[in-house]
Amino acid sequence: MVILEMVTGQPAVDYTRKKEDALLVLRIRDLVGNKKKPLEEIADVHLDDEYERGEMARVLRLGLVCTRTDPKLRPSISQVVCTLDGSERFFKEEGGKEGDVSRKQMYDSSMLMVRQMQALGIH
């Protein structure tokens, strides 16, 4: 989640948005999955387009696979480190699709985690 926040410059949960758009991970999945927005419109505006497009795309993909609903489909810490070092190996070997998980299932799963974090005082 932190990776997606860094790439976009947006908070993980934005309560000023409509309920269905409050979660950053779902907004990004929609934008990337439907190819609605070019990378420049997803990236943090404070970066002033001063980034390597290939690296930004790789980090964005990494953020998305790290937030998959099924933990078994997420990369290990060593795979994350290798990807951050420039490797595409995870995406080529194991990085397949998440499968048939509905937006509602992703939303419910994400909101459960948000509520648990709030209960612990983590904001």
Secondary structure, DSSP 8 states (H G I E B T S, - for coil): -HHHHHHH---SB-TTS-GGG-BHHHHHHHHHHTT-S-HHHHS-GGGTT-S-HHHHHHHHHHHHHHT-SSGGGS--HHHHHHHHTT--HHHHHT-----S--HHHHHHHHHHHHHHHHHTT--
